[in-house]
Amino acid sequence: RAAHVQSRSVKEERRNMSSLLSAPEQGTSLFFVKPAARVVLLCAPTMKKLGTKVVSHCKSVVLGNISWKKFPDGFPNIFVHGVEELKGCHIAFLASFGSAGEIFEQMSVLCSLQQYAPQSVKILLPFFPVGTMERVDKEGEIATARTLARILSAVPPCRGGPMDLVIYDIHALQERFYFGDNVVPVLESAVPLLKKKLAQFGGTTTWTIAFPDQGAFLRYARAFKDFDTIICMKVRSGESRKITVKEGSAKGKHCVLVDDMVQSGGTLLECGKALLGLGAESVSAFCTHGVFPKGAHKKFIDGPFRKVWITDSCPAQAELVDGQGPFEVLSLATLIASAIDVEPRRGYGGDRPP
């Protein structure tokens, strides 16, 4: 009889445990988080405007709210609102690393989101700001691209596994190998925005794609396989260097120079002048990231370009130049929306580059 009672007790205990694990909707299980179908988009302070555009192109994405304040001593005082709603959801974080202080603030949030039990976290960093410092040419230099990659790789994984890190037009593809196992680099391109714009004005029959150097050609040539192309290069002329055409012909063509980023703009401007000097009908330019340190955009106001297209990956600079002279900003909103929405609306987004 004692054995029978013990057997019945064991059966009841197993039945109770089974009931506990199979009834998450009652809110009593400590072991199960019911996945939610929606995505919550959290934004860095400078990315709030772009984030609002992204949500307008999505069905299942809602905009979260973070208060970005500072204590009197200057250190960040950050509060994520509605964290109870993050449980089981997919989180997308739209980041902008414009300064070392911004990196610290946003990394503080990224390293804390996992404690709210989201199903997944996706980091959207449109511009990887230290991409041009990916190698050292002499002892003593620091490859800060690797440093930032290691910082991002320190973000703890969530219940869905390693995080996706979406970057648009990174300067060097080999930088993906700088990241650790906690993040999966997803290297995207803003080229579909340019191709859509060019299609409005004749597409491949009207435009010729020009590259300011061999590096730009290697990065983007496959995305423009249906276009005529031109490759520019620098050659030494006495004590100076000048831009010339290595391959292709500019005569009578409407040329668009394509590169990943523009900073001071010196090389881009020289290429534009050279193409016009070689008989180009017009010259325009597209660079995903318009950095323009120290007011460098002013050089383009009366420059050789009919149009200069950039994206809003660097939001402050994009807002500064939009509508000035030849500048036009092509928003990344539709591309980002298609990258994070579990139910993207038809007609939005763009084709991925080959």
Solvent accessible surface area in square Angstrom, and as a share of the most:
residue,aa,sasa,rsa
1,R,239,0.87
2,A,84,0.65
3,A,77,0.60
4,H,122,0.54
5,V,69,0.40
6,Q,125,0.55
7,S,51,0.33
8,R,132,0.48
9,S,60,0.39
10,V,60,0.35
11,K,123,0.52
12,E,78,0.35
13,E,119,0.53
14,R,171,0.63
15,R,146,0.53
16,N,101,0.52
17,M,100,0.45
18,S,68,0.44
19,S,65,0.42
20,L,58,0.29
21,L,85,0.42
22,S,81,0.52
23,A,13,0.10
24,P,35,0.22
25,E,127,0.57
26,Q,125,0.56
27,G,67,0.65
28,T,75,0.44
29,S,15,0.10
30,L,162,0.81
31,F,137,0.57
32,F,88,0.37
33,V,19,0.11
34,K,135,0.57
35,P,74,0.47
36,A,31,0.24
37,A,82,0.63
38,R,78,0.28
39,V,4,0.02
40,V,8,0.04
41,L,0,0.00
42,L,1,0.01
43,C,9,0.05
44,A,0,0.00
45,P,62,0.39
46,T,63,0.37
47,M,1,0.00
48,K,92,0.39
49,K,130,0.55
50,L,7,0.03
51,G,0,0.00
52,T,74,0.43
53,K,82,0.35
54,V,0,0.00
55,V,35,0.20
56,S,64,0.41
57,H,41,0.18
58,C,7,0.04
59,K,132,0.56
60,S,17,0.11
61,V,7,0.04
62,V,62,0.36
63,L,60,0.30
64,G,17,0.17
65,N,75,0.38
66,I,18,0.09
67,S,29,0.19
68,W,53,0.19
69,K,130,0.55
70,K,124,0.53
71,F,103,0.43
72,P,145,0.91
73,D,106,0.55
74,G,42,0.41
75,F,127,0.53
76,P,28,0.18
77,N,53,0.27
78,I,46,0.23
79,F,125,0.52
80,V,22,0.13
81,H,74,0.33
82,G,34,0.33
83,V,41,0.24
84,E,125,0.56
85,E,98,0.44
86,L,5,0.02
87,K,114,0.48
88,G,0,0.00
89,C,3,0.02
90,H,52,0.23
91,I,2,0.01
92,A,1,0.01
93,F,0,0.00
94,L,0,0.00
95,A,0,0.00
96,S,13,0.09
97,F,9,0.04
98,G,62,0.60
99,S,55,0.35
100,A,85,0.66
101,G,46,0.44
102,E,48,0.21
103,I,33,0.17
104,F,110,0.46
105,E,19,0.09
106,Q,0,0.00
107,M,16,0.07
108,S,41,0.27
109,V,6,0.03
110,L,0,0.00
111,C,57,0.34
112,S,42,0.27
113,L,1,0.00
114,Q,31,0.14
115,Q,127,0.56
116,Y,69,0.26
117,A,29,0.23
118,P,1,0.00
119,Q,47,0.21
120,S,36,0.23
121,V,4,0.03
122,K,51,0.22
123,I,0,0.00
124,L,0,0.00
125,L,1,0.00
126,P,1,0.00
127,F,31,0.13
128,F,6,0.03
129,P,38,0.24
130,V,42,0.24
131,G,2,0.02
132,T,63,0.37
133,M,63,0.28
134,E,10,0.04
135,R,145,0.53
136,V,73,0.42
137,D,112,0.58
138,K,142,0.60
139,E,173,0.78
140,G,72,0.69
141,E,60,0.27
142,I,115,0.58
143,A,22,0.17
144,T,53,0.31
145,A,0,0.00
146,R,116,0.42
147,T,62,0.36
148,L,8,0.04
149,A,0,0.00
150,R,144,0.53
151,I,70,0.36
152,L,0,0.00
153,S,16,0.10
154,A,66,0.51
155,V,0,0.00
156,P,51,0.32
157,P,66,0.42
158,C,16,0.10
159,R,125,0.45
160,G,47,0.46
161,G,22,0.21
162,P,76,0.48
163,M,1,0.01
164,D,48,0.25
165,L,0,0.00
166,V,3,0.02
167,I,0,0.00
168,Y,4,0.02
169,D,12,0.06
170,I,9,0.04
171,H,50,0.22
172,A,11,0.08
173,L,102,0.51
174,Q,92,0.41
175,E,0,0.00
176,R,96,0.35
177,F,160,0.67
178,Y,59,0.22
179,F,22,0.09
180,G,33,0.32
181,D,134,0.69
182,N,48,0.24
183,V,5,0.03
184,V,70,0.40
185,P,28,0.17
186,V,43,0.25
187,L,40,0.20
188,E,23,0.10
189,S,14,0.09
190,A,0,0.00
191,V,1,0.00
192,P,16,0.10
193,L,22,0.11
194,L,0,0.00
195,K,76,0.32
196,K,128,0.54
197,K,34,0.14
198,L,0,0.00
199,A,70,0.54
200,Q,110,0.49
201,F,117,0.49
202,G,42,0.40
203,G,12,0.11
204,T,63,0.37
205,T,127,0.74
206,T,51,0.29
207,W,18,0.06
208,T,4,0.02
209,I,0,0.00
210,A,0,0.00
211,F,0,0.00
212,P,5,0.03
213,D,59,0.31
214,Q,74,0.33
215,G,32,0.31
216,A,0,0.00
217,F,52,0.22
218,L,130,0.65
219,R,70,0.26
220,Y,12,0.05
221,A,23,0.18
222,R,171,0.62
223,A,9,0.07
224,F,1,0.00
225,K,155,0.66
226,D,108,0.56
227,F,22,0.09
228,D,89,0.46
229,T,47,0.27
230,I,1,0.00
231,I,4,0.02
232,C,1,0.00
233,M,74,0.33
234,K,102,0.43
235,V,46,0.27
236,R,155,0.57
237,S,53,0.34
238,G,62,0.60
239,E,174,0.78
240,S,68,0.44
241,R,148,0.54
242,K,117,0.50
243,I,21,0.10
244,T,41,0.24
245,V,31,0.18
246,K,98,0.42
247,E,94,0.42
248,G,51,0.49
249,S,64,0.42
250,A,4,0.03
251,K,156,0.66
252,G,49,0.47
253,K,64,0.27
254,H,46,0.21
255,C,0,0.00
256,V,0,0.00
257,L,0,0.00
258,V,0,0.00
259,D,20,0.10
260,D,2,0.01
261,M,26,0.12
262,V,6,0.04
263,Q,74,0.33
264,S,57,0.37
265,G,6,0.06
266,G,32,0.31
267,T,55,0.32
268,L,11,0.05
269,L,18,0.09
270,E,85,0.38
271,C,0,0.00
272,G,0,0.00
273,K,112,0.47
274,A,21,0.16
275,L,0,0.00
276,L,68,0.34
277,G,69,0.66
278,L,89,0.44
279,G,36,0.34
280,A,11,0.08
281,E,109,0.49
282,S,7,0.05
283,V,1,0.01
284,S,0,0.00
285,A,0,0.00
286,F,1,0.00
287,C,0,0.00
288,T,0,0.00
289,H,3,0.01
290,G,0,0.00
291,V,26,0.15
292,F,10,0.04
293,P,60,0.38
294,K,211,0.89
295,G,26,0.25
296,A,8,0.06
297,H,9,0.04
298,K,140,0.59
299,K,105,0.45
300,F,1,0.01
301,I,62,0.32
302,D,139,0.72
303,G,31,0.30
304,P,26,0.16
305,F,14,0.06
306,R,137,0.50
307,K,61,0.26
308,V,0,0.00
309,W,5,0.02
310,I,1,0.00
311,T,1,0.00
312,D,15,0.08
313,S,3,0.02
314,C,11,0.06
315,P,26,0.16
316,A,69,0.54
317,Q,53,0.24
318,A,4,0.03
319,E,124,0.56
320,L,99,0.49
321,V,1,0.00
322,D,79,0.41
323,G,65,0.62
324,Q,70,0.31
325,G,58,0.56
326,P,11,0.07
327,F,5,0.02
328,E,47,0.21
329,V,32,0.18
330,L,18,0.09
331,S,33,0.21
332,L,0,0.00
333,A,3,0.02
334,T,31,0.18
335,L,14,0.07
336,I,0,0.00
337,A,2,0.02
338,S,50,0.32
339,A,22,0.17
340,I,11,0.06
341,D,11,0.05
342,V,80,0.46
343,E,101,0.46
344,P,73,0.46
345,R,94,0.34
346,R,236,0.86
347,G,79,0.76
348,Y,91,0.35
349,G,21,0.20
350,G,39,0.38
351,D,122,0.63
352,R,169,0.62
353,P,40,0.25
354,P,83,0.52
